[in-house]
C-alpha cells in the first residue's frame, strides 16, 4: 500500500462537484474508493466516510422536501444541508492533507 494524501484530498474535494455541477459528488468519490481502496493507505476509511456523508445528505434532503409545506421548515434545512455539504468536504480535505482521519457530523453509518 502506498501513502497518497493528495488523492485523499482530491477524493474529499470531488464532493464539491454536486455544488457546482449538480452531479458527481457521490459518483466520483465512489469510483475513486472502489478503484483505490486496496492500494492507497487510508482510502478505505476516507471513502467510507465520504460515501456515508453523501448518502446522508441525500436522505436529509429527501426528508426536507415535504417539510417545506410545514412553515417553510424544509427550506431552512435544505439551506443548512447545502452549507454542510460545502464546508465539511473542505475541512476534511485539509485533515486528509495532514494525515488525519475524516469526521463528518450527522453522517449516518450506512457503509461500514
C-alpha positions as CSV (number, residue, x, y, z in Angstrom):
1,X,0.0,0.0,0.0
2,X,1.2,3.4,-0.8
3,X,0.6,6.6,1.1
4,X,-1.1,9.2,-1.2
5,X,-2.6,12.1,0.8
6,X,-3.1,14.1,-2.4
7,X,-5.5,11.5,-3.7
8,X,-7.4,11.5,-0.4
9,X,-7.7,15.3,-0.6
10,X,-9.0,15.1,-4.2
11,X,-11.5,12.4,-3.1
12,X,-12.9,14.8,-0.4
13,X,-12.9,17.8,-2.8
14,X,-14.7,15.8,-5.5
15,X,-17.8,16.1,-3.3
16,X,-18.0,19.7,-4.3
17,X,-18.9,18.7,-7.8
18,X,-22.5,18.5,-6.7
19,X,-22.5,22.1,-5.6
20,X,-21.0,23.3,-8.9
21,X,-22.4,20.9,-11.5
22,X,-25.4,19.3,-9.7
23,X,-23.9,15.8,-10.3
24,X,-20.8,13.8,-9.4
25,X,-20.4,14.4,-5.7
26,X,-21.3,10.8,-4.9
27,X,-20.2,9.1,-8.1
28,X,-16.6,10.3,-8.4
29,X,-15.7,9.5,-4.8
30,X,-17.4,6.1,-5.2
31,X,-15.3,5.3,-8.3
32,X,-12.1,6.5,-6.6
33,X,-12.9,4.5,-3.5
34,X,-13.7,1.3,-5.4
35,X,-10.6,1.5,-7.5
36,X,-8.0,2.7,-4.9
37,X,-9.2,1.3,-1.5
38,X,-6.8,-1.6,-1.6
39,X,-3.8,0.3,-3.0
40,X,-3.8,3.6,-1.1
41,X,-3.3,3.8,2.7
42,X,-6.4,5.2,4.4
43,X,-8.6,5.3,1.3
44,X,-10.9,2.7,2.6
45,X,-11.7,4.7,5.8
46,X,-11.9,8.0,3.9
47,X,-14.0,6.6,1.2
48,X,-16.5,5.1,3.6
49,X,-16.8,8.3,5.5
50,X,-17.4,10.3,2.2
51,X,-20.0,7.8,1.0
52,X,-21.8,7.8,4.3
53,X,-21.8,11.6,4.3
54,X,-23.1,11.9,0.7
55,X,-25.8,9.3,1.3
56,X,-26.8,11.0,4.5
57,X,-27.0,14.4,2.6
58,X,-29.3,12.7,0.0
59,X,-31.6,11.2,2.7
60,X,-31.8,14.5,4.7
61,X,-32.6,16.4,1.5
62,X,-35.4,14.0,0.6
63,X,-36.8,14.3,4.2
64,X,-36.6,18.1,3.9
65,X,-38.7,18.4,0.7
66,X,-42.0,17.5,2.4
67,X,-41.1,19.8,5.3
68,X,-41.3,22.8,3.0
69,X,-45.1,22.6,3.4
70,X,-44.6,22.8,7.2
71,X,-44.0,26.5,7.8
72,X,-41.1,26.5,5.3
73,X,-39.0,24.4,7.7
74,X,-37.7,22.3,4.8
75,X,-36.2,25.4,3.1
76,X,-34.2,26.1,6.3
77,X,-33.0,22.5,6.5
78,X,-32.1,22.5,2.8
79,X,-30.0,25.7,3.2
80,X,-28.2,24.1,6.2
81,X,-27.6,20.9,4.2
82,X,-26.2,22.9,1.4
83,X,-23.8,24.8,3.8
84,X,-22.7,21.5,5.4
85,X,-22.1,19.8,2.0
86,X,-19.7,22.6,1.1
87,X,-17.9,23.2,4.4
88,X,-17.2,19.7,5.7
89,X,-15.6,18.3,2.5
90,X,-13.2,21.2,2.6
91,X,-12.4,20.7,6.3
92,X,-11.9,17.0,5.8
93,X,-9.7,17.6,2.7
94,X,-7.4,19.7,5.0
95,X,-7.4,16.9,7.6
96,X,-6.6,14.4,4.9
97,X,-3.6,16.5,3.7
98,X,-2.3,16.5,7.3
99,X,-2.8,12.7,7.5
100,X,-5.7,12.9,9.9
101,X,-8.9,10.8,9.7
102,X,-12.1,12.5,8.5
103,X,-15.1,13.3,10.6
104,X,-18.4,14.2,9.1
105,X,-21.1,15.2,11.7
106,X,-24.6,14.0,11.4
107,X,-23.4,11.3,9.0
108,X,-25.4,8.0,9.1
109,X,-23.1,5.0,9.3
110,X,-24.6,3.0,6.4
111,X,-21.4,1.6,4.9
112,X,-19.1,0.1,7.5
